[in-house]
Amino acid sequence: MPGTVGRGRSIQSVDDVLALLDQLFDERADRWSERGGTDFWDRFYADRHRPVPFFRAVPDESLVAWHADGRLPLGPGTRVLELGCGPGRNAVWLAQQGCRVDALDLSATAVTWGRERATQAGVDVRFVRTDVLTWRTDRPYDLVVDSGCFHHLPPHRRVSYRALLERTLAPGGHLGIACFAAGHDGRGGTEADDLDLYRAGGLSGGLAYTADELRRSLAGLTEVELRRMRTVTSGDTFGEDFLWAGLFRR
Ligand SMILES: C[S@@+](CC[C@H](N)C(=O)[O-])C[C@H]1O[C@@H](n2cnc3c(N)ncnc32)[C@H](O)[C@@H]1O
C-alpha cells in the first residue's frame, strides 16, 4: 500500500527496502512515473484508436525473424511467458505458432483487450492481470518475452527482474527482449543516471540502456543476438529502431 512502507521502523528486510524505493516513484505516479500502479496504463489503453505504433495487432519483427531463421524454435508444446504483454499482439502471434502462452500485465484494460484479440484470432492465451515481479510458476518456461516492460522498471527492480528470470526461464530456454536503446535523443527513453531518477522521483517515460548496460542487467544469460530493431511502419510486424532487440539463452 502506498504510504505505509517506511512508517516507524518498519524497514527490516531487503524486500522492505525494495518496497520503500518503489514508493519513491509510486507516490509521484500521476506526475512522473510510468510504473506508478495500474492507473497510468489503464488510461494509456483506454482509447484503442490512438495512433500508438504498438497498438497494431502484429508481433515484433525480431521474434518473427528469430523464429524464421531457426534460432527461436516455436511450436506445439513450447511454453511461453510474456511480461508486460499489453493488448497481447506478441502473445496472440505466439499462440498462433502453437505455443502455450501465459501473458501478464498490470493493466486490466490491456488484459481485457488482449483476451478479445485472442478470441477474435481463435487462439488460447492465459492473460493474467498482475505485477510480473510477483509471478511464480511450478514449471519454468521455454521462452520469456518482454517487449517494452523491463525499461519501465525502476533501477532497484533489475535485481528482482533477474530473480524473476531465474525462477521462470528453463535451462536452455530463451529470453526475447525489446528495450529502449541509448543514443536516440530521448526517443528511446531517458539516459539520466540511476541516481538522478531517484532524485527526481520519476522514470521519465522509461529507461534507455546501452548494449553493455543491458548485457550487465541480464548477467548469467548467454547472448545469442543483440541488435537494433528494424523500423517497420506497416505490414505484418512491428519495429522501431530506438529499441534493442535481444535474444538471450539460459
Ligand atoms: C510499452 S508497453 C508494451 C506493451 C506490449 N508488450 C506491446 O509491446 O504491445 C509496457 C507494458 O508493460 C506493462 N508493465 C509495466 N510494468 C509492469 C509490471 N511490473 N508488471 C506487469 N506489467 C507491467 C504496462 O502495463 C504496459 O502494458
PDBQT file of the ligand as one rigid body, heavy atoms in Angstrom, charges set to zero:
ROOT
HETATM    1  C1  LIG A 301       5.345  -0.158 -23.555  1.00  0.00    +0.000 C 
HETATM    2  S1  LIG A 301       4.027  -1.165 -23.027  1.00  0.00    +0.000 S 
HETATM    3  C2  LIG A 301       4.288  -2.577 -24.078  1.00  0.00    +0.000 C 
HETATM    4  C3  LIG A 301       3.083  -3.475 -24.191  1.00  0.00    +0.000 C 
HETATM    5  C4  LIG A 301       3.275  -4.706 -25.072  1.00  0.00    +0.000 C 
HETATM    6  N1  LIG A 301       4.398  -5.513 -24.641  1.00  0.00    +0.000 N 
HETATM    7  C5  LIG A 301       3.466  -4.327 -26.511  1.00  0.00    +0.000 C 
HETATM    8  O1  LIG A 301       4.611  -4.208 -26.941  1.00  0.00    +0.000 OA
HETATM    9  O2  LIG A 301       2.472  -4.136 -27.201  1.00  0.00    +0.000 OA
HETATM   10  C6  LIG A 301       4.614  -1.728 -21.443  1.00  0.00    +0.000 C 
HETATM   11  C7  LIG A 301       3.638  -2.629 -20.718  1.00  0.00    +0.000 C 
HETATM   12  O3  LIG A 301       4.258  -3.147 -19.549  1.00  0.00    +0.000 OA
HETATM   13  C8  LIG A 301       3.297  -3.208 -18.525  1.00  0.00    +0.000 C 
HETATM   14  N2  LIG A 301       4.022  -3.219 -17.249  1.00  0.00    +0.000 N 
HETATM   15  C9  LIG A 301       4.926  -2.310 -16.799  1.00  0.00    +0.000 A 
HETATM   16  N3  LIG A 301       5.400  -2.706 -15.595  1.00  0.00    +0.000 NA
HETATM   17  C10 LIG A 301       4.773  -3.868 -15.293  1.00  0.00    +0.000 A 
HETATM   18  C11 LIG A 301       4.840  -4.760 -14.198  1.00  0.00    +0.000 A 
HETATM   19  N4  LIG A 301       5.640  -4.525 -13.149  1.00  0.00    +0.000 N 
HETATM   20  N5  LIG A 301       4.065  -5.868 -14.218  1.00  0.00    +0.000 NA
HETATM   21  C12 LIG A 301       3.237  -6.117 -15.261  1.00  0.00    +0.000 A 
HETATM   22  N6  LIG A 301       3.147  -5.307 -16.345  1.00  0.00    +0.000 NA
HETATM   23  C13 LIG A 301       3.908  -4.203 -16.359  1.00  0.00    +0.000 A 
HETATM   24  C14 LIG A 301       2.409  -1.991 -18.735  1.00  0.00    +0.000 C 
HETATM   25  O4  LIG A 301       1.152  -2.144 -18.138  1.00  0.00    +0.000 OA
HETATM   26  C15 LIG A 301       2.356  -1.942 -20.262  1.00  0.00    +0.000 C 
HETATM   27  O5  LIG A 301       1.246  -2.638 -20.767  1.00  0.00    +0.000 OA
ENDROOT
TORSDOF 0
